[in-house]
Amino acid sequence: MIRIRRWLLSRAPGLCAALLGIFMMIYGLWRGEGEVVLAKAIRICMECIGIG
């Protein structure tokens, strides 16, 4: 029992951070931010190769 509790406590910060990150990505996609990010990524790539 102590071994399991120690394992959970050592992994808790990473698990919380991962869950928070997943939640924030879902929230951003729900708001339509995925299209904005994709448009900016395309623009940056075009500028890097000299087309944009």
Backbone hydrogen bonds in HBPLUS format (Angstrom, degrees):
<---DONOR---> <-ACCEPTOR-->    atom                        ^
c    i                          cat <-CA-CA->   ^        H-A-AA   ^      H-
h    n   atom  resd res      DA  || num        DHA   H-A  angle D-A-AA Bond
n    s   type  num  typ     dist DA aas  dist angle  dist       angle   num
A0005-ARG N   A0001-MET O   3.02 MM   4  6.27 164.0  2.05 150.8 155.3     1
A0006-ARG N   A0002-ILE O   2.91 MM   4  6.04 162.4  1.94 150.4 155.1     2
A0007-TRP N   A0003-ARG O   3.01 MM   4  6.17 152.5  2.09 140.9 148.6     3
A0008-LEU N   A0004-ILE O   2.91 MM   4  6.19 160.9  1.95 153.0 157.6     4
A0009-LEU N   A0005-ARG O   2.93 MM   4  6.14 161.7  1.97 151.5 156.5     5
A0010-SER N   A0006-ARG O   3.02 MM   4  6.14 147.7  2.12 142.7 150.9     6
A0011-ARG N   A0007-TRP O   3.13 MM   4  6.29 135.3  2.34 140.2 151.5     7
A0011-ARG N   A0008-LEU O   3.22 MM   3  5.16 131.2  2.47  93.7 106.6     8
A0012-ALA N   A0008-LEU O   2.92 MM   4  5.86 121.3  2.27 143.6 158.0     9
A0015-LEU N   A0011-ARG O   2.99 MM   4  6.13 159.9  2.03 158.2 164.8    10
A0016-CYS N   A0012-ALA O   2.87 MM   4  6.01 163.0  1.90 157.5 161.7    11
A0017-ALA N   A0013-PRO O   2.98 MM   4  6.16 159.0  2.03 146.6 152.4    12
A0018-ALA N   A0014-GLY O   2.93 MM   4  6.11 156.5  1.99 146.1 152.5    13
A0019-LEU N   A0015-LEU O   2.95 MM   4  6.14 162.9  1.98 150.8 155.2    14
A0020-LEU N   A0016-CYS O   2.92 MM   4  6.06 157.0  1.97 147.4 154.0    15
A0021-GLY N   A0017-ALA O   2.94 MM   4  6.10 156.8  1.99 145.5 151.8    16
A0022-ILE N   A0018-ALA O   2.96 MM   4  6.20 158.8  2.01 149.9 155.3    17
A0023-PHE N   A0019-LEU O   2.95 MM   4  6.12 161.5  1.98 146.9 152.2    18
A0024-MET N   A0020-LEU O   2.92 MM   4  6.14 157.7  1.97 148.4 154.3    19
A0025-MET N   A0021-GLY O   2.97 MM   4  6.20 152.7  2.04 146.8 153.9    20
A0026-ILE N   A0022-ILE O   3.00 MM   4  6.24 162.5  2.04 152.7 157.1    21
A0027-TYR N   A0023-PHE O   2.93 MM   4  6.13 159.3  1.97 149.6 155.8    22
A0028-GLY N   A0024-MET O   2.93 MM   4  6.08 156.6  1.99 143.9 150.2    23
A0029-LEU N   A0025-MET O   2.95 MM   4  6.18 158.4  2.00 149.9 155.5    24
A0030-TRP N   A0026-ILE O   2.90 MM   4  6.07 151.4  1.98 146.1 154.5    25
A0031-ARG N   A0027-TYR O   3.04 MM   4  6.30 140.2  2.20 141.6 151.7    26
A0033-GLU N   A0028-GLY O   2.95 MM   5  5.29 158.7  1.99 160.8 153.8    27
A0032-GLY N   A0029-LEU O   3.09 MM   3  5.06 153.8  2.16  99.7 107.9    28
A0037-VAL N   A0033-GLU O   3.00 MM   4  6.27 164.7  2.03 157.8 161.0    29
A0038-LEU N   A0034-GLY O   3.00 MM   4  6.16 160.9  2.04 146.5 151.9    30
A0039-ALA N   A0035-GLU O   2.94 MM   4  6.10 160.1  1.98 147.2 152.6    31
A0040-LYS N   A0036-VAL O   3.00 MM   4  6.24 160.0  2.04 150.5 155.6    32
A0041-ALA N   A0037-VAL O   2.92 MM   4  6.11 154.2  1.98 147.7 155.2    33
A0042-ILE N   A0038-LEU O   2.96 MM   4  6.18 159.2  2.00 151.4 156.4    34
A0043-ARG N   A0039-ALA O   3.03 MM   4  6.23 160.2  2.07 145.9 151.4    35
A0044-ILE N   A0040-LYS O   2.94 MM   4  6.15 159.6  1.98 149.4 154.4    36
A0045-CYS N   A0041-ALA O   3.00 MM   4  6.20 162.2  2.04 148.8 153.5    37
A0046-MET N   A0042-ILE O   2.94 MM   4  6.15 158.5  1.99 151.4 157.4    38
A0047-GLU N   A0043-ARG O   3.03 MM   4  6.25 152.5  2.11 145.5 152.8    39
A0048-CYS N   A0044-ILE O   2.97 MM   4  6.21 149.5  2.06 146.8 155.4    40
A0049-ILE N   A0045-CYS O   3.19 MM   4  6.47 152.1  2.27 149.1 154.5    41
A0051-ILE N   A0046-MET O   2.91 MM   5  5.20 140.5  2.07 159.6 156.9    42
A0052-GLY N   A0046-MET O   3.16 MM   6  4.85 171.7  2.16 102.1 104.5    43
A0050-GLY N   A0047-GLU O   3.23 MM   3  4.96 149.5  2.33  93.5 102.5    44
